[in-house]
Amino acid sequence: MRAGHGLIAAIFAGAVALGGCSGSDEPTLMNIGASGDGPDEFSILPTRPLEMPDRLDALPEPTPGGTNRVDPQPEADAIAAMGGNPAALSRDGVPASEGNIVSHAGRFGVESGIRDQLAAEDLQFRQRNRGRLLERMFSVNVYYRAYRGMALDRHAELERWRRAGARTPGAPPDPRLSD
């Protein structure tokens, strides 16, 4: 009977060891994901209703690979919903009226490939902070613990700005002043 228990324990240990070897190369700190191979509801975008123009000869020439008039344009739709003019956007998505702000923000130069660099650095950080063995085995979320040292204490920062005399109208009122 005892030999049977040892065999069961060995099989269980082997299954756990093999289970720990599975997975992808990229660590996932936030263990969020769709389970299964079903459709991704966020990849399905509704199109606008088809319209019949008054004159068919007024239609533009079709451009292979170009946009369709019924394709969703979420950025332009959001600008129009907030009362803006989507036609005022330049090719890079920045309104012409904000060109000075963009120029001022990039006055010291803009590093090309910064997104790729940050993604690579974040991947290295997440690989070093994957969590302990049991956290990885049971898919425990270690995101907040891994990034705790980089988090900003919003209450302490608000207090620092208030002590410096800065107005903070978007923050809750100081509870000491409400007495």
N, C-alpha and C positions, 0 to 999 in steps of 0.2 A: 504494500500500500504506500509506503514512504517513497519507493522508487517512482511510483506513478505521480506523486506530488512534485518530485524533482523534475520529471519530464514536462509536466504542465508548466512549472515555473520557467524552465528553459525555453519552452515554446513561446510563452508570454513575453519573456525578456527579448527573444529574437524578433518577435513581431513589433515590440516597442522600438527596438534598435533600427529595424528597417523603416518603420514609420517616421522616425526622426530624420532619415536620409532623404525622404521625399520632399518635394516642394521646388520652388523656383530659385534662381540665383539672386533675385532682388528681394531684399527683406521688405516685409509689409508691416510698418508700425501700426497703422490704422487697419485693423483686420476687417475691412468693409469690402464686400464684394457680392456679386450676384451668384447664387448657387445654382448650378445647372446650366444647360446650354440653350435656354429659352431666349426669346428676342429681347433686345435692349430697348426699353420704351423711350429712352432719350434719343435714340438714333432715328426715330420715326418723326418726321416733321410734316405737318399738314401744309398743303399748298393753298394758294389763294384761288378763288373761283375763276374759271375761265371766262373771258370777256370777248364779245364779238365786236370788233371795231366797226365804225360807220362805213369806212372805205377800206377794202382789203388791199388796195394798192398803196395805202399809207403805212403798211407794216414794214419794219426794217428787215434787211436781208438777214437770214439766219447765219450765225457764226458758230462753227463747230467748237465745242468746248466752252462756249460763252454762257452767260446767264440767261435764264428764262424769265419772262415777265411775271410768271406765277410762282417763281421760287420764293421761299421765305427770305426776308431781309431783316433779321432781328435787330441789328444795330440801327438801321434807318427807322424801323417801326418804333423802337424805344425813343429815339430822338423826336419823332413826330408826336408820340404820346405825351411827351413832356413839353410840347409847344415849340420845339425847335424846327429847324429847316434841314431835312436830310440832304437836300441838294447842295448845301453849303459845305459839305465835307470835301476835303481834298482826297487825293488818291490814297494817302496813308491813313485815312480815317480821322484826321485832325481837322477841326473847322478852321477855315482860313482866318477867322477872327482871333484864334488862339495861337497863331504862328509865333508871336512875340514871346509868349509863355514857354512854348516848346524850345525856342532858340535860347532863352535864358536858362532853362533847365539843363540844356546840353552845352553850355558855354565852356565847360572844362573838358569837353570831349565825351564821346559815347563809346563804350567798349563793345565791340562787336562780339557776338557769341556769348554774351553774359548768361543767357538762359541755359545754354548747354553746360557752361562752367559751373553754374550753381546747381544744376541737376546732378552733375558728376560729384561735386563736393557733398551734396546731400545724400547721395547713394553711399559714398564712403562712410559718412557719419552714421547712417542707418545700419550699415553692415557691422560697424563697431558696437552698436547699441541695439542688438537684436532681441535682447531679453535673455532670461535664464532658461535652462533646459526645459523645465516644466512649463514655463510661460510659452515657449515655442511649441511644445507638444500639444498644449491645450488651447492654442491660439488666443492667449490673453493679450489684451491691448496694452502695449508698453509705450505708446506714442507720447503721452503727457509726461511720463517719467523720464524718457530719453531727452526731451526738449526742455525739461524743467529749468535747467541752468540758463537757458536763453530767453525765458519768459519774462515779460515786463509785469511788475506788480502795479496794476493800474491804480490802486488806492494810494500807494506810497508816491507814485508819480503825480497824481492829482494833488496830494498834499504838498509836494515839493513846489509845484507851480503856484499853488495858492499862497504859500509862504513867500514866494518871490514876488507876489503882488499881481500876478497875471489874472486876468478875468477868465473865468471858465463857464461861460453861459450854457454850454451844451451838457455840462456835468450836473449831477444832482446837487441841490443846495448843501452847504456846509451844515451838518446837524448842530453844531455848536451855536450857530447864528439863529436857529429857529426857536430858541428858548424864550 
